Structure formats: structure tokens, C-alpha cells
Amino acid sequence: MKTAILAILLFCIMIFPHELGHFIAAKKMGVKVNEFAFGMGPVIWKKQRGETLHSIRLFPIGGFCAMEGEDEESDEPRAFSNKKPWQKIVVLAAGSFMNVLCALLIMILITGMAGFTTTTVDSVEKGSPAAEAGIVSGDVIVDIDGKKIESWADISESVLKSEGRTLTLTIEREDEEKTTDITPAASAEGGYVIGVTSRISHNPAKAVSEGIKATWNMTKSMFATMGQLLTGKLGADNLSGPVGMVQMVSETSQYGFWYYGFLTALICLNLAIINMLPLPALDGGRIIFVLYTMITGRKVSEKVEGTIHFAGILLLFALMIYVTFNDITRIFG
């Protein structure tokens, strides 16, 4: 039951803000919106507000924004099809923008609540190399062997690469800088340690900075993975669909809120990137048609564009069936 609720919540966070982005942008661009719905399937509640029908549907797994003239020509001056190219691009890109924004906000929230490491020493193990070197709680490590320290990861890396060689640390204590030599000791788990832990910070401003950094690193990782898929270094059997996502929700939820939140941010970002690819049936593909009209001054006929998008939908369905089959095979095979 818990997995089902979390999976539904994940799908809602993925799709509803996406459609909300289209809705808000459409309204700002003066596009007539016929219906804005939360969920899919049969209507269980609806209310007309001005020109737009707002509805809640039975299956809470997303929603849609039905704009006048979105898929066909319309005589309505405020139809999507009659808007300027730049206005169409704003409306089409707004969905992915909202997904990126959701991912960013989730990562900032996770970072702020869970906290993040700093270069300030929190505790020093008795009898450790750090204790023998005179390092105390509250010391800030600013330099190791002449290399400026930006993060706790820099400290860990320097200690690991030392392989037991003596290091010269510059520390800041009560606004004064001091230097001390320290010889890392081999740990039972492998590698080397100096016997200190990092002080965890929950600073809101820093959380924003770290959340942005984490989202950017996640984005780079996704593009790297896409590159591996395109070059054949990764096979299509590595892709996952809804079934695989539910399984990931089940697995990550066992480890706590942070892992589930990270997965949600990851999938939101993934949806944003994929949706902006220049492929038929996706917003990115539709933007390509808008750009073509903008550059050449010639509009692709409604029939041709509709046929191309329909073919894209069929390919997406085929891909969905393929990845779902792979998910089921991985789970039960």
C-alpha cells in the first residue's frame, strides 16, 4: 500500500506540474484553454471557471491542458495555432521548465533538511593522527599541501591519495591560520584516514547553492548516459518504464525520505530532458516545427505534422511496451 501511494505521488509530481506549466504559460500568452484536468480517466468533479473547465479525474496519475487550436486550425483569435512562434515556444517549453523547477526545489529541500558536509571539523577520534597533530573540533581545514580546500570531498581525496605520506594541513582556528603535519593511518576498510568527521550544516543559503549544484551534476550525468545510449555503450535494455519506476520507488522508500526524494527529482529531471528532445509527439519535436515555420516562413500542413506526430506516438508506445517487458523480465526473470 505504501509503495502504491508513493508511486502515485511520484507520477503526480512528474506529470501534473508539467501540465500546470503549460496551463500557466498558455494563460500568460493569451491562449484560450478549454480544459485543465488533474488526473486521467472518467471525470469525478468539474467546475467551469470563466472559459476553462477545471476537472478532477479518477486516476491521479497526471493531468492535461487542452488548448484551443493545439492540434488543429481554429478561427478563434486566441487559439494556440494563431499565436506568434515565440509564444508557442514559451507554452511548449513551460512544461519541461516546471519539471526542472520541481527537481531543483526537491534537491534544495533534501539538501537543506539532510544537511551537507563542510570543511569544518566536527569531532576528532582519540589517538588518531588528527588528535596527535593537535587538530580540534571547530578547526576549518583550508589547505592541504598547498592545495586550496573547497569541500570535504577534497579533504577525503587528499588523505586517500597520500597513501600514508605525511601531509601539511593549514587550518583556521579563531580567525588565525596555523599549519600542522599529519600522517594518515591505514583503515581496516582499506584506504587511509586521519580520524575526523565533518560538521554538518543546514544553512538555507548554502542549501540553495548545494541544491543547484546537485541538480546540475544530475543533469550532466543524464546527458552522459544519453550519449552512451546513442553510441551503443549502453543498451536499450537498461531503460525503465512505469513498472521499473514502481520497483525503484519500493526499493528507495525502504531507505527513507531522502532516497525517495532524490529518485523523484531524478525522474522529474529525466522527464524534462526527454520531453525536450527534437522527436515527434514530444514538446521538443513540436518546437522544431515552430522553428521551421519561423525560419522559412512556410508552415507545415496540419495533415503532415499530424501524421508525423502520430507516428511518433506509435513509436513511443512501442518503446513503452518494450521497456515494460524489460522491467517485468528483470523483476520476475
N, C-alpha and C positions, 0 to 999 in steps of 0.2 A: 504493500500500500504506500509506504514511504517513497519507494522508487518511482511509482506511478505519479504521485503528486509532484515530486521533484522533476520528473521528465516533462510533465505538462507545463510546469513553471518555466522550464528551460525553453520549450517550444514557444511559449508566450513571450518570453524575453527576447527570443530570436526574431519572431515574425511581427508581433504587434507593434513594437516601436518602429520597425521598418515601414509598415503601412501608415503609422502615425506621422512619420517623416514626410511621406508622400502627401498626406492629408494637409498638414500644416503648410508645406510649400505650395501646394495647389491653391489653398485659400489666399496665401500671401501674393501669389501671382495672378489672382483673379480668375482662377479656373473654377467652373461650376462642378461641384462634387455631388453626385446623385445619392450615393450611399457610403457610409463609413461603418464598417462592421468589426466587432470583436468576436473572434471565433469563426468556425466554419460549420456548414450544415444547416439544418432547419432553424428558423428564427424562433427564439423563445421570448424575446422582448424587443420592441421597436418604438421609436418616437420620432416624429418629424420635427426638426428644428430648422426653421427657415426653408431653404431649398434642399437641405441634406437630411436623408433618413439615417438616423443612428440606430444600430441594432446590435443585439447580443445573440449569438447563435449557439447551438447545442454543444459543439465540440470546441473547447477552449484551447485551440492549438494554432492561434494566429489571428488573422483578420484580413480585410481587404479595403481598398479605397477605390470606389467606382467613379471615375471622372467622365463627364460628358465628352464625347468625341475622342476617347482614349484609344479605341481600336477601329474607329470608323469616322468618316467625314460627318460633320454636323453643321447645320445652319445657325446654331447657337453661337453668337459672337464670343461668348466666354468659354467655348469648348476648348479642350486641350489641343485639338488638332488645328485650331485657329490662332494659337498663341505664337509669339516670336520664338525662334530657335533657342535663344539663351534662356528663355523662361521654361521651355520644355526640358532643357538640360538640368536646370535647377530642380525641377519637380522630380525628374527621373533619378537624379543623384542623391536626393534628400533621404531616401530610404536607407541607402548604404551609409550615409553620413550619420544617421541615427544609430545604426548598428555599431559604428566605430565609437560614437559618443557613449553608448551603453558599455562597451568593453572598457573604455577609458575610465568611466565612473566606477565600474566594478573593481578594476585594478587599484584605483586610488583608495577605495573603501577597504579593500583587503589589506593593502599596504599599511594604511593608517591604523586599522584595528589590530592586525597581527604584529605590527611594528617592523622595524628594519634595523639591520646592524649599522653601527657607526665605527669610527676609528678610535673611540674611547674605550679604555679597558674597564670592564665591569668587575671581574673577580680574578684573583691570582692564586693558583694552586700552590699550597705549601711545599717547599722543597723543589719546586720546578725551576727550570732555567730562568724564567722571568723573575721569580722571587729572589733567586741568587743574584740577579743583575740589578735588584733594587727597584723593580717596577711595582707600582702600587695601583690600587683601584682609583680611577679618575684620571690617570695619565692618558694623554692623547698621543698616539703614535703618528708622527708627521713625516718621517723619513726613515728609510732602511737602505743602508749602503749608498747613500746619495740619490736614491730614487724617491720622488715625492709620493706619498701615500694618499690615494683618493678614496679608497674604500677598504672595508675589512677583507674583501677578497684579495686585494693587493698584498695585505699582510700574510694571509694564508699561502698565497702563491710564492712569496719571497721565502717564507720559512720552509716550504716544501722543496723548493729548488735549491736550498742551501745544502741539502744532503749532509747536515751535521756541521757545516762550516760556520765559523763564528761570524755573526752579523753585527753591524754597528747601527744601533737604533737612535734616532733623535726623537725625544718625547717632549711634550709640552705639559708643564705642571705649574699651576697657579701663575699663568702668563709668563713663565720662564721656560726657555728651551734648555734641555740637558741631553747629553749623549751617553750611551752605555753600550758595552759589548755584551752579546748574549750568544750562547752556543745551543742551538736546538737539539733536543733529545729525540731519539727514535721512539716511536709509539708502538704499542702492542698491535694496533690495527694496520701498521705499515705507515711509511712516511715519517714526517718529523713534526714536533710540537714544541711550544715554548711555555705552555701551561697558563694561557689566559683566555678569557671569554670576552665577547663584545658586549658593550652596553646597548640595549635595545631602545630605540627612540620611537615615539608616536607623534612627533611634531607634524601638525597639519600641513604646513607649507612644504616641508620635506616630503610628506606623503604624496602630495600632488606631483612634485618633481619625480619621485621614485615611481609613482604610478604611470606617469607619461613615459618614463624610460623603459619600464617593464612592457608597456603596450607596444612601444616602438621595437623592442627586441623580439617580441612575439610576432610582429608584422614581418620583420626581416627573416625570421625563421620560417614563416609560412611561404614567403616568396622563394626561399631556398628550396623548400620541399616541392613547390610547384615546378621549379626548374629541374629538379631530379625526376619528377614525373614526366616532364616534356622530353628530357634527354634519355629516358628509359632506365635511369639508375634506380628508380622505384617503380614497381609495377602497379597496375590499376587495382590489384587485389589488396593493396594497402589502404584503399579508400573505404570509408564507412558511411552508412546511411542511417535512417532513423532507428533501426534495430540496434545497430552498433552504438549509437548515441545513448540509447536507453541503458545498454550494458555499461557504458562508461559512467553514466550517472549513478548506477548501482554500485560500481566499484569505488568511485571517488567519494560518494556520500558516506562510505564507511570510515573514511579518514577525517571527516569533519567538514565544516562550512568552508574553510579556506580552499580546499581542493575542489569542492563543487563550484565555488565562485570562480576559481581560475578556469575550470572547464567551461563555464558559462561565458566568460569573457573571450576565451579562445574560440568558441563556436560562433559567437556574435561577430567577431573579427573575421573569421573564416567566411561567414555568410556575406559580409560587406565586400570582401575581396572578390569572391567568386561571382557575386551579382554584378560587379562592375567589369567583368571580362567581356570583351567585344564579341559575344556569342549570341546567336538568335534566341529570342524568347527571354533573355536576361535584360536588365535595365541598361547594361553596358552595350549590348547589341542594338538596342533601340536608340541609344545616344549616337551610335555610329551612323544610323540612318539620318538623324537630325543634322549631324555634322556634314554628311554628304550633301544634303539639301542646302545647308548654309554655305558650303564652299563652292558648289557647282551652280547653285540657283535652280537646279532641277529636282523636283520632288519624285521620289519613287512611288509608283502607283500603289494604291491601297491593297489591290489584289496581290501584287508581287511581294510587298512587305508582309502581308498577312500569311502568304504561303511560306515564306522563309521562316517567320516566327513559329508557324505551326509545325514545320519540320524540326525546328529547334526544340519545341515542346516534346515531340515524339522521341527525339534523341535523349532529352533529359529524363523522360520516363524510362527509356531503355537502360540508361545509366543507373537510375534509381533501382530498377529491378535487379540489375547486375550486382550493385553494392549490397543490396538487401540479401541476395542469395549468398554473397560472400560473408556477410555478418552472421547469418544463420549457420553456415558451414563452420565458421570459426567457433561459434558457441556450442554447437551440438556435434561437430565433427571431430 
